[in-house]
Amino acid sequence: MRQLAARRNLVRHWRELQEKAAELSEMAALAIEEDDYSIREDIERELRKASSRFEELETKLVLGGDYDARNAMVALHAGAGGTESQDWASMLLRMYLRWGERRDFHAEILDISPGEEAGIRSATLEISGDYAYGYLKCEHGVHRLVRLSPFDADHARHTSFVLVEVLPEADEARD
């Protein structure tokens, strides 16, 4: 049922964009016909908005997998490297939370295990919004960071690893 609603919503947005494009085309033709270039800036501004909307809708079409329209569960697990990896895991957690905010998704930390000195050992978060899983599914895997350690007195170069698991939200249980 959710999938049908998402597809209807997508079709509605495409139709709105099509109507907006036709309206802008008519306005431009009328302005040219009457040699009235005073509305040129308005047309260009609206055209930029429509172009941005087109790119957004095109992305949603690309995200047409079976689970892409669902919410996402993201789990982060610090790997070998101790404090360094735990700090890297906390950086990734903040990144995913901010990314969700910028896309108007709702991000909620479900579970978090703090590190001993800094960072986190692991965290689980739920990111809710249209196509959250579709956008995040490629984040699945091991993320590596190589940097000069702020935790090492010698400022030696350290390599840190964090496992990121991304799963689509499961269907509701059926009776």
C-alpha positions in Angstrom: 0.0 0.0 0.0 2.9 2.4 0.9 4.5 1.6 -2.5 1.3 2.5 -4.4 1.0 5.8 -2.5 4.7 6.7 -3.2 4.2 6.0 -6.9 1.0 8.1 -7.1 2.8 10.9 -5.3 5.7 10.7 -7.8 3.3 10.8 -10.8 1.5 13.8 -9.3 4.9 15.6 -8.9 5.8 14.9 -12.6 2.4 16.2 -13.7 2.9 19.4 -11.7 6.3 19.8 -13.3 4.9 19.3 -16.7 2.3 21.9 -16.1 4.9 24.4 -14.8 7.1 23.8 -17.9 4.1 24.5 -20.2 3.2 27.6 -18.3 6.8 28.9 -18.5 6.9 28.2 -22.2 3.7 30.1 -22.8 5.0 33.1 -20.7 8.3 33.1 -22.7 6.5 33.0 -26.0 4.1 35.8 -25.0 7.0 37.9 -23.8 8.9 37.4 -27.1 5.7 38.1 -29.1 5.0 41.4 -27.3 8.7 42.4 -27.0 8.3 42.5 -23.3 11.5 41.4 -21.6 10.6 42.8 -18.2 9.5 39.4 -16.9 12.7 37.7 -18.1 14.2 37.5 -14.6 11.0 36.0 -13.3 10.9 33.4 -16.0 14.6 32.5 -15.5 14.1 32.2 -11.7 11.1 29.9 -12.2 13.0 27.9 -14.8 15.9 27.3 -12.3 13.4 26.1 -9.7 11.8 23.8 -12.3 15.1 22.5 -13.4 16.1 21.7 -9.8 12.8 19.9 -9.3 13.3 17.9 -12.5 16.7 16.7 -11.2 15.2 15.7 -7.9 12.4 13.7 -9.6 14.8 12.1 -12.0 16.8 10.8 -9.0 13.6 9.4 -7.5 13.0 7.5 -10.8 16.5 6.1 -10.6 15.8 4.9 -7.1 13.1 2.5 -8.3 14.3 -0.6 -6.4 11.9 -2.8 -4.4 12.9 -1.2 -1.1 14.3 2.2 -2.2 11.2 4.2 -1.1 11.4 2.8 2.5 12.9 4.3 5.6 16.5 3.2 6.5 18.1 1.6 9.5 21.8 2.5 9.8 24.2 0.7 12.1 27.7 1.9 12.7 30.4 -0.3 14.3 33.9 1.0 15.2 36.6 -1.4 13.9 40.1 -2.1 15.0 41.9 1.0 16.0 40.5 1.8 19.5 39.9 5.5 20.2 40.7 6.5 16.6 38.0 4.2 15.1 35.6 5.2 17.8 36.2 8.9 17.0 35.7 8.1 13.3 32.4 6.3 14.1 31.2 9.4 15.9 32.1 11.6 12.9 30.2 9.4 10.6 27.2 9.4 13.0 27.2 13.2 13.0 27.5 13.2 9.2 24.5 10.9 8.7 22.4 13.0 11.2 23.2 16.2 9.4 22.7 14.7 6.0 19.2 13.6 7.2 18.4 17.1 8.4 19.4 18.8 5.2 17.2 16.4 3.2 14.3 17.0 5.6 14.4 13.4 6.8 13.7 12.5 10.4 16.8 10.9 12.0 16.5 9.2 15.4 19.3 7.5 17.4 17.8 4.2 18.6 20.9 2.8 20.4 24.4 4.2 21.1 27.4 2.7 22.9 29.9 5.4 23.9 33.7 4.8 23.5 36.0 4.7 26.5 37.9 8.0 25.7 36.2 9.5 22.8 33.7 8.7 20.1 31.3 5.7 20.0 31.7 2.0 19.8 28.5 1.5 17.9 25.2 3.2 17.1 21.9 2.4 15.4 19.8 5.1 13.9 16.6 5.2 11.9 16.3 7.7 9.1 12.7 8.2 8.0 11.6 9.9 4.8 10.8 9.3 1.1 13.6 7.2 -0.5 15.8 7.2 2.6 17.0 3.7 2.0 17.5 4.3 -1.7 19.8 7.3 -1.0 21.7 5.4 1.8 22.0 1.9 0.4 25.4 2.7 -1.2 26.8 3.7 2.1 26.9 0.0 3.2 30.4 -1.2 3.8 33.6 -0.4 5.5 34.6 3.2 5.7 38.3 4.0 6.1 39.9 7.2 7.5 43.7 7.9 7.4 44.8 11.0 9.4 47.4 12.3 11.8 46.0 11.3 15.1 45.0 14.1 17.6 45.0 11.3 20.3 48.7 10.3 19.7 51.4 12.5 21.3 53.7 11.7 18.4 51.0 12.7 15.9 51.6 9.5 14.0 49.4 8.6 11.0 46.6 6.2 11.9 44.2 4.3 9.8 40.7 3.8 11.2 37.8 1.6 10.1 34.0 1.7 10.7 31.5 -0.8 9.4 28.3 0.8 8.2 25.3 -1.4 7.7 22.2 0.0 5.9 19.0 -2.0 5.9 15.5 -1.0 4.6 12.7 -0.8 7.2 10.9 -4.1 7.4 7.3 -4.5 6.4 4.8 -4.4 9.3 4.0 -7.7 10.8 1.0 -9.5 9.2 -1.6 -11.3 11.4 
